[in-house]
Amino acid sequence: MRFVRINERLAEINGLPVADHFGRTVRDVVPNLADTLEPIFRRVLDTGEPSVDHEIIGTTPAEPGVERVWLASYHPVRGPHGPVHGISVVVQDITELRKAETERPSSVLS
């Protein structure tokens, strides 16, 4: 469960350059999120099934102390003969969406 590839956007979210991810674990890179993410990763690796639409709340080194909300999905990456040898992660920052939803006034019907 170590980074072997990462795009620039996720590296920015994590607060480290792309090159500083390689060979490191999630706990090394985003320790505040590791207890949430590691069980999801383990489940995908063990079952070979995707795990989608997780709302993850926490902080990263990119913005220490600033709570963010992400929508994340995790998919198995299979080798040429079928065994799972990695996980593909898709992450979308939905902090502003969640903030707008909580600030929106409720409708009152009469």
KOLVEX-954151 format. One record per residue: residue number from 0; residue in one letter; x, y, z of N, C-alpha, C in turn. Coordinates in Angstrom, 3 decimals, m for minus. Layout:
# KOLVEX-954151
> torti_nutor_n.px_n.py_n.pz_ca.px_ca.py_ca.pz_c.px_c.py_c.pz
> NUM_A_X_Y_Z_X_Y_Z_X_Y_Z
...
//
This chain:
# KOLVEX-954151
> torti_nutor_n.px_n.py_n.pz_ca.px_ca.py_ca.pz_c.px_c.py_c.pz
> 0_M_0.832_m1.179_0.000_0.000_0.000_0.000_0.884_1.252_0.000
> 1_R_1.687_1.360_m1.051_2.569_2.512_m1.222_2.267_3.191_m2.549
> 2_F_2.490_4.487_m2.586_2.260_5.235_m3.815_3.254_4.805_m4.884
> 3_V_2.737_4.466_m6.061_3.593_4.175_m7.210_3.330_5.152_m8.349
> 4_R_2.170_5.787_m8.328_1.798_6.805_m9.303_0.843_7.779_m8.642
> 5_I_0.899_9.035_m9.030_m0.028_10.029_m8.502_m0.064_11.194_m9.478
> 6_N_m1.232_11.792_m9.639_m1.296_12.955_m10.517_m1.051_14.240_m9.715
> 7_E_m0.817_15.302_m10.435_m0.471_16.580_m9.816_m1.582_17.092_m8.903
> 8_R_m2.836_16.902_m9.281_m3.950_17.430_m8.482_m4.018_16.754_m7.113
> 9_L_m3.917_15.431_m7.058_m3.958_14.761_m5.759_m2.717_15.115_m4.938
> 10_A_m1.577_15.269_m5.589_m0.373_15.696_m4.875_m0.598_17.065_m4.231
> 11_E_m1.267_17.976_m4.939_m1.585_19.293_m4.379_m2.517_19.164_m3.177
> 12_I_m3.536_18.319_m3.294_m4.466_18.092_m2.183_m3.700_17.583_m0.967
> 13_N_m2.756_16.668_m1.198_m1.983_16.089_m0.104_m0.929_17.042_0.447
> 14_G_m0.541_18.031_m0.340_0.421_19.020_0.133_1.874_18.636_m0.037
> 15_L_2.141_17.697_m0.947_3.516_17.279_m1.227_3.732_17.204_m2.728
> 16_P_4.944_17.454_m3.204_5.224_17.267_m4.626_5.006_15.811_m5.045
> 17_V_4.711_15.613_m6.305_4.484_14.260_m6.834_5.621_13.330_m6.440
> 18_A_6.852_13.742_m6.664_8.012_12.875_m6.407_8.127_12.453_m4.944
> 19_D_7.618_13.267_m4.035_7.712_12.935_m2.616_6.695_11.887_m2.170
> 20_H_5.820_11.454_m3.050_4.841_10.409_m2.735_5.398_9.001_m2.978
> 21_F_6.236_8.853_m3.980_6.642_7.530_m4.441_7.305_6.712_m3.349
> 22_G_6.790_5.501_m3.157_7.318_4.582_m2.169_6.815_4.826_m0.754
> 23_R_6.043_5.884_m0.560_5.547_6.211_0.777_4.126_5.673_0.952
> 24_T_3.742_5.441_2.194_2.395_4.962_2.497_1.459_6.148_2.718
> 25_V_0.171_5.862_2.753_m0.818_6.893_3.066_m0.533_7.476_4.446
> 26_R_m0.162_6.641_5.374_0.144_7.106_6.737_1.341_8.066_6.726
> 27_D_2.297_7.840_5.835_3.436_8.748_5.707_3.013_10.106_5.137
> 28_V_2.115_10.081_4.170_1.761_11.284_3.412_0.646_12.087_4.072
> 29_V_m0.430_11.427_4.465_m1.578_12.104_5.092_m1.956_11.372_6.379
> 30_P_m1.129_11.505_7.399_m1.338_10.734_8.630_m2.697_10.978_9.282
> 31_N_m3.257_12.159_9.139_m4.564_12.456_9.741_m5.702_11.682_9.086
> 32_L_m5.478_11.172_7.887_m6.522_10.436_7.171_m6.281_8.931_7.138
> 33_A_m5.129_8.489_7.598_m4.743_7.080_7.469_m5.711_6.117_8.140
> 34_D_m6.194_6.444_9.336_m7.105_5.522_10.027_m8.423_5.349_9.278
> 35_T_m8.807_6.330_8.487_m10.017_6.231_7.667_m9.733_5.486_6.366
> 36_L_m8.603_5.789_5.732_m8.326_5.263_4.401_m7.790_3.832_4.385
> 37_E_m6.945_3.476_5.322_m6.324_2.153_5.283_m7.324_0.998_5.286
> 38_P_m8.395_1.031_6.096_m9.369_m0.074_6.034_m10.078_m0.170_4.673
> 39_I_m10.316_0.965_4.040_m10.938_0.949_2.712_m9.974_0.307_1.720
> 40_F_m8.720_0.732_1.753_m7.715_0.149_0.860_m7.608_m1.353_1.074
> 41_R_m7.544_m1.772_2.325_m7.406_m3.190_2.637_m8.594_m3.982_2.080
> 42_R_m9.815_m3.442_2.234_m11.019_m4.122_1.745_m10.962_m4.300_0.222
> 43_V_m10.554_m3.251_m0.500_m10.453_m3.346_m1.962_m9.400_m4.384_m2.354
> 44_L_m8.255_m4.370_m1.691_m7.215_m5.349_m1.996_m7.658_m6.767_m1.676
> 45_D_m8.337_m6.956_m0.553_m8.749_m8.296_m0.117_m9.904_m8.867_m0.937
> 46_T_m10.860_m8.009_m1.309_m12.055_m8.499_m2.008_m11.979_m8.374_m3.522
> 47_G_m11.149_m7.446_m4.000_m11.105_m7.190_m5.438_m12.299_m6.413_m5.935
> 48_E_m13.093_m5.885_m5.014_m14.290_m5.120_m5.367_m14.048_m3.634_m5.146
> 49_P_m14.628_m2.787_m6.019_m14.505_m1.347_m5.792_m15.270_m0.910_m4.550
> 50_S_m14.887_0.214_m4.016_m15.570_0.825_m2.880_m15.752_2.295_m3.258
> 51_V_m16.998_2.697_m3.496_m17.238_3.995_m4.120_m18.031_4.954_m3.244
> 52_D_m17.859_6.234_m3.575_m18.627_7.330_m2.989_m18.486_7.450_m1.474
> 53_H_m17.252_7.441_m1.012_m16.974_7.679_0.405_m16.805_9.170_0.621
> 54_E_m17.478_9.705_1.601_m17.260_11.095_1.974_m16.207_11.089_3.077
> 55_I_m15.059_11.653_2.772_m13.917_11.675_3.681_m13.775_13.107_4.207
> 56_I_m13.679_13.240_5.520_m13.534_14.555_6.149_m12.244_14.562_6.944
> 57_G_m11.418_15.586_6.736_m10.181_15.664_7.493_m9.281_16.774_7.012
> 58_T_m8.025_16.679_7.410_m7.032_17.683_7.052_m5.845_17.009_6.384
> 59_T_m5.102_17.804_5.617_m3.879_17.325_4.983_m2.774_18.342_5.228
> 60_P_m1.525_17.962_4.962_m0.431_18.923_5.103_m0.559_20.132_4.177
> 61_A_m1.376_20.037_3.134_m1.563_21.174_2.222_m2.167_22.362_2.949
> 62_E_m3.075_22.095_3.885_m3.743_23.143_4.661_m3.910_22.655_6.098
> 63_P_m2.841_22.636_6.853_m2.929_22.125_8.237_m4.002_22.871_9.031
> 64_G_m4.829_22.105_9.723_m5.864_22.691_10.563_m7.123_23.103_9.829
> 65_V_m7.129_22.999_8.506_m8.314_23.359_7.719_m9.031_22.076_7.321
> 66_E_m10.241_21.890_7.841_m10.998_20.677_7.536_m11.575_20.769_6.125
> 67_R_m11.369_19.710_5.364_m11.870_19.609_3.983_m12.787_18.387_3.901
> 68_V_m13.586_18.364_2.836_m14.473_17.226_2.574_m14.195_16.758_1.149
> 69_W_m13.964_15.453_0.996_m13.713_14.875_m0.312_m14.692_13.741_m0.568
> 70_L_m15.047_13.557_m1.824_m15.802_12.393_m2.264_m14.796_11.513_m2.989
> 71_A_m14.640_10.280_m2.519_m13.590_9.412_m3.047_m14.132_8.032_m3.397
> 72_S_m13.573_7.470_m4.463_m13.887_6.102_m4.874_m12.579_5.355_m5.102
> 73_Y_m12.612_4.057_m4.796_m11.423_3.219_m4.821_m11.723_1.985_m5.684
> 74_H_m10.857_1.734_m6.673_m11.071_0.624_m7.601_m9.834_m0.251_m7.655
> 75_P_m10.034_m1.574_m7.719_m8.881_m2.467_m7.805_m8.167_m2.323_m9.149
> 76_V_m6.858_m2.417_m9.125_m6.045_m2.467_m10.337_m5.516_m3.891_m10.420
> 77_R_m5.840_m4.552_m11.509_m5.484_m5.966_m11.658_m4.270_m6.145_m12.559
> 78_G_m3.502_m7.185_m12.250_m2.366_m7.553_m13.080_m2.848_m8.276_m14.320
> 79_P_m1.948_m8.661_m15.185_m2.330_m9.291_m16.449_m3.096_m10.606_m16.297
> 80_H_m2.939_m11.298_m15.183_m3.621_m12.572_m14.997_m4.727_m12.502_m13.952
> 81_G_m5.127_m11.280_m13.581_m6.278_m11.132_m12.714_m6.075_m10.729_m11.276
> 82_P_m4.956_m11.052_m10.621_m4.854_m10.684_m9.209_m4.759_m9.166_m9.022
> 83_V_m5.309_m8.706_m7.926_m5.265_m7.281_m7.606_m3.860_m6.938_m7.111
> 84_H_m3.255_m5.934_m7.743_m1.930_m5.527_m7.293_m1.850_m4.044_m6.932
> 85_G_m3.003_m3.384_m6.928_m3.009_m1.974_m6.552_m4.419_m1.421_m6.472
> 86_I_m4.486_m0.140_m6.180_m5.767_0.546_m6.049_m5.690_1.861_m6.811
> 87_S_m6.705_2.131_m7.583_m6.852_3.413_m8.258_m7.826_4.247_m7.432
> 88_V_m7.453_5.479_m7.152_m8.260_6.351_m6.301_m8.686_7.567_m7.100
> 89_V_m9.976_7.900_m7.019_m10.511_9.110_m7.639_m11.054_9.974_m6.510
> 90_V_m10.543_11.213_m6.417_m10.897_12.099_m5.316_m11.402_13.424_m5.872
> 91_Q_m12.500_13.891_m5.313_m13.047_15.197_m5.676_m13.255_16.001_m4.398
> 92_D_m12.721_17.217_m4.354_m12.912_18.086_m3.196_m14.313_18.682_m3.277
> 93_I_m15.149_18.368_m2.291_m16.532_18.870_m2.272_m16.785_19.783_m1.073
> 94_T_m15.707_20.351_m0.534_m15.830_21.203_0.642_m16.792_22.356_0.406
> 95_E_m16.627_23.072_m0.681_m17.474_24.245_m0.956_m18.927_23.835_m1.183
> 96_L_m19.142_22.700_m1.819_m20.511_22.199_m2.018_m21.174_21.920_m0.675
> 97_R_m20.465_21.221_0.214_m21.035_20.925_1.536_m21.291_22.215_2.320
> 98_K_m20.387_23.174_2.217_m20.542_24.450_2.903_m21.784_25.184_2.380
> 99_A_m21.981_25.192_1.070_m23.144_25.850_0.466_m24.439_25.163_0.891
> 100_E_m24.408_23.842_1.000_m25.607_23.114_1.425_m25.994_23.456_2.859
> 101_T_m25.018_23.615_3.722_m25.337_23.918_5.123_m25.719_25.379_5.323
> 102_E_m25.275_26.259_4.422_m25.601_27.681_4.545_m26.902_28.056_3.858
> 103_R_m27.419_27.170_3.017_m28.653_27.452_2.279_m29.827_27.496_3.250
> 104_P_m30.638_28.561_3.192_m31.804_28.631_4.094_m32.837_27.555_3.750
> 105_S_m33.500_27.082_4.762_m34.540_26.069_4.555_m35.776_26.736_3.979
> 106_S_m36.494_26.010_3.169_m37.753_26.509_2.624_m38.839_26.319_3.664
> 107_V_m39.718_27.276_3.728_m40.860_27.191_4.639_m42.125_27.179_3.800
> 108_L_m42.933_26.176_3.999_m44.190_26.069_3.268_m45.339_26.488_4.173
> 109_S_m46.287_27.208_3.599_m47.435_27.596_4.416_m48.680_26.934_3.899
//
